[in-house]
Amino acid sequence: MKSIERLIVAGGGTGGHILAGIAIADEWVKQTGSRDSILFVGAEQGLEARLVPKHGYALKLLKIGALNRVGFKTRILTMLQLPVSFLKAFMILLSFRPHAVIGVGGYASGPVVLLARFLAPLFGFRTAIIEQNSVAGFTNRMLGRRVHHVFCAFEGGASQFDKAKVTVTGNPIRSSLKLLPPASIEPFTLFVFGGSQGAMGINSLILDALPFLKGYGIQFIHQTGMKDFERVRAGYEREGVSARIEKFIDDMVSCYQSASLVVCRAGASSMTELASVGRAPIFIPLPTAADNHQERNARIFEEQKAAWVVPQGSMTGGHFAELILSLKTDPDRIADVEKRIRSFFRPDAAEKIVNTLRGSS
């Protein structure tokens, strides 16, 4: 009797990393027929502790922090945690005996993927990473030199790895996201979100723009993030603007359906979701993203006239409101961007990744 092929998805930290991992896990279950064949391994402080169990997958957590772009104290603490994290990762690999291990980004992917690659000659583990951005992050640059396979969302990301290992697959996303009918302009609905943890810069820009936007019949859906909810809610109340304001939104599908225009960061997962549903975005890249990768992601879309890009701090609230109102009165511009952004979506990304990990392609 053939044994069940098992997969470990390692990493997390941000919603984008976790949701890509969940998309890969869903495809693995679709092909193998077993949800018990999946194990996620993440960090104790990451969003995976909340999101992964919600999607019905088993999860084990490592106590591990950051090494790159952090202070001396954090770096030392992480170094002290690493031996215990490697030992726990070793025990997880030995007990679960995966057919394959894929790192989806985030610091927790490091110990698991490195150990899996080291043990591969003994146990036959297939190892891989996915690079979701146009610029590879610190952990993936390190792991990419060692793993068997590197999957990239963008051609730009592929150039940073050994081309013999690389497959450009696009970014895997949740299967619940499908191409939507063209956006409705009436009522004009602005959907604002800053990623899984919110974005104070975007929130502040919208609050600054509200005095210039009220009275034009615009509906607002605004995901604030956990820490900025009260400030944003108070800002809408102060201007007398009613809105759907939430700390975190799970049902993104209904929000995309309602949206006439989207304002968000330029994380790879959000960008791929917008391409899959066909919604026009204004990207406000996170200025502190490593190697400025969010702006570089966004400029790829902008070059193809598939998005508008507004660097954080480049516009006042009044000027941003002018941009929103100019698009509201010119629906053909929004419709054109909706058509162009769809070209960035590769619907078979998760299938290609799983096929390679299972050795069926």
TAMO-V909202 format. One record per helix or strand of 2 or more residues. SS is the DSSP state (hx for helix, st for strand). FROM is the first residue (numbers start at 1). LEN is the number of residues. If there is no record, write none. Layout:
SS;FROM;LEN
SS;FROM;LEN
This chain:
st;7;4
hx;15;18
hx;35;3
st;38;6
hx;48;7
st;58;5
hx;72;25
st;100;4
hx;108;16
st;126;6
hx;138;7
st;149;4
hx;155;4
st;166;3
st;189;5
hx;200;14
st;219;5
hx;229;11
st;244;3
hx;252;7
st;261;4
hx;268;10
st;281;3
hx;290;14
st;308;2
hx;317;12
hx;331;14
hx;349;10
